[in-house]
Amino acid sequence: LIMIGDHQQLQPKPNVYELERDYRLGISMFERLIRSGIPYTQLKIQHRMRPEIRELLVPNIYTELEDHDSVKRFPVVQGLQHNLFFIDHEFPEDNEKDSPSHYNKHEANFLVELTKYILKQGYKKSQITILAAYNGQARLIRESIEEEKLGKKAFIDSLPTNRRGRKPRVNFATANCVKVTAIDNFQGEENDIILLSLVRSNDKKKIGFLREATRVCVALSRARLGLYVIGNMTLFASQSKVWNTIIGKVHKTQKLGKSLPLKCDNHEKPVFTYITKLADFTKVKEGGCDQPCRTQLPCGHVCPRSCHKDDPDHRNSVCRKPCTKKLCDMNHLCEKRCFESCGRCTKPVKKQIPKCGHMQDVPCYMEPSSYECKEKCAKNLDCGHRCKQYCGRK
């Protein structure tokens, strides 16, 4: 019998709690054998995480863990100063009615905005996963993303009502293609960028099952390129030795703070934007920073947008300023917007019509011989009445 596994991660959960409590069936055979002293070999080389993320797990979770050379060559996360950062806050949690689950509105809204910003750096939705410590938080984040996509009123109107006329909760399986799930449901999976919501923040100094080292291990070991954790770090450090050591590490390396530092590389020197509250995300609404773009477009105008990450070469940019092109030998300017096709010069010019000799406002591009004179006809008809047609009409 050859068994391969990792007893440092989540234990199995029997459907009947009494079996776990009274008969200790919440432990796998794999873990029972190792606890019993059976000889085993530990695989020590990891191929998933960049080294600075792996460092969080050693020696707090694993006594030894080495990096394969491939993870040392991972690219940095675009748009952020650090590949790993812990965002500290003190916004209180909320509890779901008739449920032991918890949620934190500040963390949910923060991660939704952060997801939008990271997507503007050019990452695919499939490269980002939002993990939440509780199902209630995962549900809130899914609904927030769906609400953002549809618009608040459209989202509420789209919900069906029950017999009492009330709108039910909606448990979306996916959220705009960015996967949102609870930590326990993501064991054995990974993604390039993980955004982690710890949820718990209260005066009772409770962090629940996040005290368990196995759950901490799963939460912090899913990311390949970037890991961003938001939570009440003071609370977690005070209630768990594992968390205290991990938070101490990130604090020592200056990857812990009240503000998340974003990095814009569109300039000669990087521009940093520090995000403390939700309103700060308006400074980077185009994925760059709050400075104007100032890039000169092919038409000669300056890009009117604030600093943006999409279309850095401005190949698909649309200039809506008045066109400055000259359309004819008379130096008439185009009267359309810059992005519109100029066409022919239609500015009226006084020209003499050869057939009748009248002076008319003729479009600049048109030959006078082709223009239909708009003067009233001065001829009399055979009946003696004056012709009511224009001069140019037959």
NUKETOR-456564 format. One record per residue (C-alpha): residue number from 1; residue in one letter; x, y, z. Coordinates in Angstrom, 2 decimals, always signed. Layout:
  pos  code        X        Y        Z
  NUM     a        X        Y        Z
...
***
This chain:
  pos  code        X        Y        Z
    1     l    +0.00    +0.00    +0.00
    2     i    +1.41    +3.39    -1.03
    3     m    -0.38    +6.42    +0.42
    4     i    +0.32    +9.98    -0.72
    5     g    -1.15   +12.96    +1.09
    6     d    -0.62   +15.87    +3.46
    7     h    -1.91   +15.64    +7.00
    8     q    -0.97   +19.29    +7.59
    9     q    -4.02   +20.35    +5.60
   10     l    -7.73   +20.04    +6.44
   11     q    -8.98   +16.92    +8.16
   12     p   -12.06   +15.03    +6.91
   13     k   -15.42   +16.04    +8.42
   14     p   -17.91   +13.23    +9.15
   15     n   -21.53   +14.12    +8.37
   16     v   -22.47   +12.92   +11.86
   17     y   -20.65   +15.11   +14.37
   18     e   -20.93   +12.53   +17.15
   19     l   -18.71   +10.17   +15.14
   20     e   -15.98   +12.80   +15.16
   21     r   -16.47   +13.78   +18.78
   22     d   -16.91   +10.36   +20.36
   23     y   -14.98    +8.07   +18.02
   24     r   -12.36   +10.44   +16.56
   25     l   -13.38    +9.69   +12.96
   26     g   -12.35   +13.18   +11.90
   27     i    -8.82   +11.86   +11.33
   28     s    -7.83   +10.14    +8.11
   29     m    -6.09    +6.76    +8.01
   30     f    -3.09    +8.56    +6.54
   31     e    -2.78   +10.84    +9.59
   32     r    -3.47    +7.98   +12.03
   33     l    -0.58    +5.98   +10.61
   34     i    +1.83    +8.90   +10.84
   35     r    +0.71    +9.71   +14.40
   36     s    +1.29    +6.06   +15.25
   37     g    +4.93    +6.34   +14.23
   38     i    +4.91    +4.46   +10.93
   39     p    +7.98    +5.34    +8.82
   40     y    +7.28    +7.90    +6.11
   41     t    +9.13   +10.15    +3.69
   42     q    +8.26   +13.82    +3.28
   43     l    +8.44   +15.46    -0.13
   44     k   +10.18   +18.76    +0.58
   45     i   +10.35   +20.53    -2.79
   46     q    +7.35   +22.66    -3.71
   47     h    +6.51   +23.74    -7.28
   48     r    +3.57   +26.08    -6.63
   49     m    +4.37   +29.25    -4.69
   50     r    +6.88   +32.00    -5.15
   51     p    +9.46   +31.84    -2.29
   52     e    +8.07   +34.76    -0.26
   53     i    +4.67   +33.05    -0.02
   54     r    +6.27   +29.71    +0.88
   55     e    +8.18   +31.42    +3.70
   56     l    +4.88   +32.00    +5.53
   57     l    +4.51   +28.24    +6.05
   58     v    +7.99   +27.47    +7.39
   59     p    +8.46   +26.54   +10.18
   60     n    +4.93   +27.46   +11.35
   61     i    +3.23   +24.69    +9.34
   62     y    +6.04   +22.67    +7.73
   63     t    +9.37   +22.22    +9.44
   64     e   +11.09   +22.03    +6.06
   65     l    +9.99   +23.12    +2.60
   66     e   +12.26   +23.94    -0.32
   67     d   +11.61   +25.86    -3.55
   68     h   +11.98   +24.35    -6.99
   69     d   +13.97   +26.58    -9.33
   70     s   +10.87   +27.27   -11.45
   71     v    +9.11   +29.23    -8.68
   72     k   +12.10   +31.53    -8.33
   73     r   +11.49   +32.85   -11.84
   74     f    +7.85   +33.80   -11.43
   75     p    +6.95   +37.27   -12.80
   76     v    +5.97   +40.02   -10.38
   77     v    +2.31   +40.93   -10.01
   78     q    +1.52   +43.93   -12.19
   79     g    +0.00   +47.02   -10.60
   80     l    +1.04   +46.30    -7.01
   81     q    +4.20   +47.15    -5.12
   82     h    +4.40   +43.74    -3.43
   83     n    +3.61   +40.19    -4.50
   84     l    +2.49   +39.48    -0.94
   85     f    +0.69   +41.90    +1.38
   86     f    -1.49   +41.78    +4.50
   87     i    -4.05   +44.62    +4.78
   88     d    -4.88   +45.40    +8.40
   89     h    -8.18   +46.97    +9.50
   90     e   -10.58   +47.17   +12.45
   91     f   -13.96   +47.21   +10.71
   92     p   -16.30   +44.90   +12.68
   93     e   -17.79   +41.67   +11.38
   94     d   -21.50   +40.88   +11.12
   95     n   -23.37   +37.66   +11.81
   96     e   -25.91   +35.96    +9.58
   97     k   -29.32   +35.49   +11.16
   98     d   -30.14   +31.91   +12.12
   99     s   -26.66   +30.83   +11.00
  100     p   -23.26   +30.40   +12.63
  101     s   -21.64   +32.02    +9.59
  102     h   -20.04   +35.48    +9.61
  103     y   -19.36   +38.18    +7.06
  104     n   -17.50   +41.48    +6.86
  105     k   -18.84   +44.14    +4.49
  106     h   -15.64   +46.19    +4.45
  107     e   -13.51   +43.23    +3.41
  108     a   -16.05   +42.13    +0.79
  109     n   -16.23   +45.58    -0.84
  110     f   -12.47   +46.06    -0.63
  111     l   -11.73   +42.78    -2.42
  112     v   -14.35   +43.45    -5.11
  113     e   -12.66   +46.78    -5.91
  114     l    -9.21   +45.21    -5.76
  115     t   -10.35   +42.50    -8.18
  116     k   -11.55   +45.15   -10.65
  117     y    -8.20   +46.92   -10.38
  118     i    -6.17   +43.74   -10.93
  119     l    -8.26   +42.84   -13.99
  120     k    -7.35   +46.22   -15.48
  121     q    -3.69   +45.20   -15.29
  122     g    -4.36   +42.68   -18.05
  123     y    -5.00   +39.54   -15.99
  124     k    -7.74   +37.12   -16.98
  125     k   -10.68   +36.54   -14.67
  126     s    -9.70   +32.88   -14.49
  127     q    -6.34   +33.88   -12.93
  128     i    -7.95   +35.35    -9.80
  129     t    -9.69   +33.56    -6.94
  130     i   -11.29   +35.23    -3.91
  131     l   -11.20   +33.02    -0.81
  132     a   -13.33   +33.70    +2.24
  133     a   -13.10   +32.13    +5.66
  134     y   -16.89   +31.71    +5.83
  135     n   -19.61   +30.75    +3.36
  136     g   -21.56   +33.86    +4.36
  137     q   -18.67   +36.05    +3.25
  138     a   -18.25   +34.15    -0.02
  139     r   -21.96   +34.63    -0.72
  140     l   -21.76   +38.36    +0.03
  141     i   -18.79   +38.82    -2.32
  142     r   -20.51   +36.91    -5.12
  143     e   -23.61   +39.06    -4.77
  144     s   -21.50   +42.23    -4.68
  145     i   -19.75   +41.30    -7.92
  146     e   -23.03   +40.35    -9.57
  147     e   -24.60   +43.58    -8.36
  148     e   -21.64   +45.53    -9.74
  149     k   -22.10   +43.81   -13.10
  150     l   -25.85   +44.36   -13.44
  151     g   -26.28   +47.64   -11.60
  152     k   -27.99   +47.75    -8.20
  153     k   -31.57   +48.31    -9.33
  154     a   -31.37   +45.79   -12.17
  155     f   -29.89   +43.24    -9.78
  156     i   -32.67   +43.66    -7.21
  157     d   -35.38   +43.67    -9.88
  158     s   -33.96   +40.48   -11.36
  159     l   -34.50   +38.53    -8.13
  160     p   -37.73   +36.50    -7.97
  161     t   -40.06   +36.97    -5.02
  162     n   -41.44   +34.20    -2.84
  163     r   -45.09   +33.77    -1.80
  164     r   -44.69   +36.50    +0.79
  165     g   -43.34   +38.91    -1.79
  166     r   -39.82   +38.86    -0.39
  167     k   -36.57   +38.64    -2.36
  168     p   -34.60   +35.49    -1.47
  169     r   -30.86   +35.20    -1.10
  170     v   -29.09   +34.18    -4.28
  171     n   -26.18   +31.77    -4.13
  172     f   -24.37   +32.33    -7.43
  173     a   -22.14   +29.43    -8.46
  174     t   -19.72   +31.84   -10.12
  175     a   -19.25   +35.58    -9.88
  176     n   -18.60   +37.15   -13.25
  177     c   -16.09   +34.35   -13.97
  178     v   -13.92   +35.31   -10.98
  179     k   -14.16   +32.32    -8.68
  180     v   -15.34   +33.10    -5.14
  181     t   -15.38   +30.30    -2.61
  182     a   -14.82   +29.38    +1.01
  183     i   -11.34   +28.23    +2.06
  184     d   -12.52   +24.70    +2.84
  185     n   -13.82   +24.23    -0.71
  186     f   -10.50   +25.17    -2.32
  187     q    -8.23   +22.54    -0.80
  188     g    -6.09   +20.91    -3.47
  189     e    -6.59   +23.81    -5.89
  190     e    -4.46   +26.83    -6.76
  191     n    -4.47   +30.01    -8.82
  192     d    -2.10   +32.77    -9.90
  193     i    -3.55   +35.44    -7.61
  194     i    -5.42   +34.76    -4.36
  195     l    -7.37   +37.43    -2.47
  196     l    -8.12   +36.18    +1.04
  197     s   -10.77   +37.55    +3.41
  198     l   -10.32   +36.50    +7.05
  199     v   -13.67   +38.06    +8.08
  200     r   -13.34   +37.91   +11.88
  201     s   -13.09   +41.27   +13.66
  202     n   -14.81   +41.63   +17.02
  203     d   -14.45   +42.84   +20.61
  204     k   -14.93   +39.31   +21.97
  205     k   -11.51   +38.35   +20.54
  206     k   -12.84   +35.30   +18.73
  207     i   -11.40   +33.96   +15.48
  208     g   -13.25   +30.63   +15.44
  209     f   -11.84   +27.77   +13.36
  210     l    -9.20   +30.09   +11.88
  211     r    -7.22   +29.17   +14.98
  212     e    -6.59   +25.74   +13.42
  213     a    -3.17   +25.45   +11.77
  214     t    -4.51   +23.14    +9.04
  215     r    -6.98   +25.79    +7.86
  216     v    -4.28   +28.47    +7.98
  217     c    -2.12   +26.21    +5.83
  218     v    -4.81   +25.81    +3.15
  219     a    -5.62   +29.52    +3.14
  220     l    -2.02   +30.68    +2.67
  221     s    -0.78   +28.00    +0.27
  222     r    -3.14   +28.41    -2.72
  223     a    -1.40   +31.30    -4.52
  224     r    +1.27   +30.97    -7.19
  225     l    +2.19   +34.58    -8.06
  226     g    +0.45   +36.88    -5.60
  227     l    -1.29   +36.64    -2.22
  228     y    -3.27   +39.52    -0.66
  229     v    -4.85   +39.01    +2.74
  230     i    -7.27   +41.39    +4.46
  231     g    -8.26   +41.09    +8.10
  232     n    -7.97   +42.37   +11.65
  233     m    -4.33   +41.37   +12.06
  234     t    -4.09   +42.62   +15.65
  235     l    -6.92   +40.27   +16.64
  236     f    -5.46   +37.26   +14.83
  237     a    -1.95   +37.82   +16.20
  238     s    -3.34   +37.96   +19.73
  239     q    -5.37   +34.75   +19.47
  240     s    -3.05   +32.32   +17.69
  241     k    +0.64   +31.51   +17.92
  242     v    +0.67   +30.49   +14.26
  243     w    -0.93   +33.76   +13.15
  244     n    +1.29   +35.74   +15.51
  245     t    +4.42   +34.29   +13.90
  246     i    +3.14   +34.76   +10.34
  247     i    +2.00   +38.34   +10.94
  248     g    +5.32   +39.06   +12.63
  249     k    +7.11   +37.89    +9.48
  250     v    +5.16   +40.10    +7.09
  251     h    +5.49   +43.05    +9.47
  252     k    +9.25   +42.60    +9.58
  253     t    +9.44   +42.60    +5.76
  254     q    +7.15   +45.67    +5.54
  255     k    +4.40   +43.72    +3.83
  256     l    +1.77   +44.55    +6.44
  257     g    -0.07   +47.83    +6.73
  258     k    -3.31   +49.77    +6.93
  259     s    -2.82   +50.84    +3.29
  260     l    -2.30   +48.61    +0.26
  261     p    +0.38   +50.15    -2.01
  262     l    -0.48   +50.07    -5.71
  263     k    +2.23   +50.69    -8.30
  264     c    +1.91   +52.42   -11.66
  265     d    +4.79   +51.87   -14.09
  266     n    +3.46   +54.08   -16.87
  267     h    +5.91   +56.84   -15.91
  268     e    +9.69   +57.27   -15.82
  269     k    +9.53   +56.79   -12.06
  270     p    +6.88   +54.49   -10.52
  271     v    +3.88   +56.28    -9.00
  272     f    +2.46   +54.73    -5.84
  273     t    -1.16   +54.98    -4.70
  274     y    -2.03   +53.89    -1.16
  275     i    -5.45   +52.34    -0.68
  276     t    -6.83   +52.58    +2.85
  277     k   -10.55   +53.03    +2.26
  278     l   -12.89   +52.15    -0.58
  279     a   -13.01   +55.73    -1.88
  280     d    -9.27   +55.53    -2.60
  281     f    -9.96   +53.17    -5.50
  282     t   -11.42   +56.12    -7.44
  283     k    -7.84   +57.36    -7.81
  284     v    -7.03   +54.33    -9.98
  285     k   -10.31   +53.94   -11.85
  286     e    -8.46   +53.38   -15.14
  287     g    -5.98   +50.91   -13.63
  288     g    -3.06   +53.36   -13.57
  289     c    -2.90   +56.28   -11.14
  290     d    -4.60   +59.65   -10.64
  291     q    -2.25   +61.55   -12.95
  292     p    -3.45   +62.57   -16.43
  293     c    -2.18   +60.39   -19.28
  294     r    -0.67   +63.25   -21.35
  295     t    +0.38   +60.90   -24.17
  296     q    +0.28   +62.54   -27.60
  297     l    -2.07   +60.66   -29.93
  298     p    -1.37   +60.17   -33.66
  299     c    -3.80   +62.99   -34.40
  300     g    -1.68   +65.42   -32.38
  301     h    -4.07   +65.80   -29.45
  302     v    -3.16   +64.74   -25.92
  303     c    -4.96   +61.68   -24.50
  304     p    -7.81   +63.06   -22.34
  305     r    -8.00   +60.03   -20.02
  306     s    -6.44   +59.68   -16.61
  307     c    -3.47   +57.31   -16.45
  308     h    -4.63   +53.94   -17.79
  309     k    -3.23   +50.43   -18.22
  310     d    -5.27   +49.29   -21.19
  311     d    -4.08   +50.22   -24.70
  312     p    -0.65   +51.61   -23.65
  313     d    +0.24   +52.31   -27.30
  314     h    -3.10   +54.09   -27.86
  315     r    -3.79   +52.04   -30.96
  316     n    -7.46   +51.73   -30.07
  317     s    -7.89   +55.13   -28.43
  318     v   -10.75   +57.30   -29.67
  319     c   -10.09   +61.05   -29.74
  320     r   -13.33   +63.05   -29.40
  321     k   -11.80   +66.49   -29.72
  322     p   -12.63   +68.69   -32.75
  323     c   -10.68   +67.64   -35.84
  324     t    -7.87   +70.00   -36.88
  325     k    -7.27   +68.67   -40.39
  326     k    -7.45   +70.97   -43.45
  327     l    -9.78   +69.64   -46.09
  328     c    -9.06   +71.83   -49.11
  329     d    -6.82   +74.43   -50.76
  330     m    -8.80   +77.16   -49.01
  331     n    -7.61   +75.81   -45.64
  332     h   -11.08   +74.97   -44.39
  333     l   -10.97   +72.83   -41.24
  334     c   -12.91   +69.61   -40.72
  335     e   -15.99   +70.22   -38.55
  336     k   -16.27   +66.64   -37.25
  337     r   -14.77   +64.94   -34.22
  338     c   -11.20   +63.74   -34.51
  339     f   -12.11   +60.04   -34.57
  340     e   -14.66   +60.50   -37.37
  341     s   -13.80   +60.25   -41.05
  342     c   -13.37   +63.75   -42.49
  343     g   -14.84   +63.17   -45.94
  344     r   -15.11   +66.06   -48.42
  345     c   -15.13   +69.75   -47.54
  346     t   -18.76   +70.90   -47.39
  347     k   -18.13   +74.45   -46.17
  348     p   -20.29   +76.87   -48.26
  349     v   -18.34   +79.06   -50.68
  350     k   -19.72   +81.86   -52.96
  351     k   -19.51   +80.60   -56.52
  352     q   -21.07   +81.76   -59.78
  353     i   -23.32   +79.25   -61.48
  354     p   -22.37   +79.10   -65.19
  355     k   -25.86   +78.34   -66.52
  356     c   -27.61   +81.34   -64.95
  357     g   -24.84   +83.59   -63.62
  358     h   -26.30   +83.66   -60.08
  359     m   -23.93   +83.66   -57.08
  360     q   -24.68   +80.77   -54.74
  361     d   -23.31   +79.22   -51.50
  362     v   -21.91   +76.06   -53.04
  363     p   -20.23   +73.27   -51.01
  364     c   -16.50   +73.76   -51.34
  365     y   -15.85   +70.38   -52.95
  366     m   -18.53   +70.83   -55.67
  367     e   -18.06   +72.30   -59.11
  368     p   -20.52   +75.19   -59.75
  369     s   -21.70   +73.52   -62.96
  370     s   -23.00   +70.57   -60.90
  371     y   -24.87   +72.71   -58.38
  372     e   -28.61   +73.27   -58.57
  373     c   -29.20   +77.04   -58.28
  374     k   -31.63   +77.92   -55.50
  375     e   -32.64   +81.35   -56.85
  376     k   -36.27   +81.72   -57.86
  377     c   -36.79   +81.29   -61.56
  378     a   -37.40   +84.60   -63.41
  379     k   -39.01   +82.99   -66.48
  380     n   -42.66   +82.99   -67.41
  381     l   -44.44   +79.84   -68.47
  382     d   -46.23   +79.50   -71.84
  383     c   -49.45   +80.32   -70.07
  384     g   -47.99   +83.64   -68.91
  385     h   -47.68   +82.79   -65.22
  386     r   -44.32   +83.11   -63.41
  387     c   -42.41   +79.83   -62.91
  388     k   -42.43   +78.75   -59.26
  389     q   -39.45   +76.36   -59.49
  390     y   -35.84   +77.06   -58.52
  391     c   -33.60   +78.43   -61.18
  392     g   -31.65   +75.19   -61.39
  393     r   -34.72   +73.01   -61.86
  394     k   -35.77   +72.09   -65.40
***
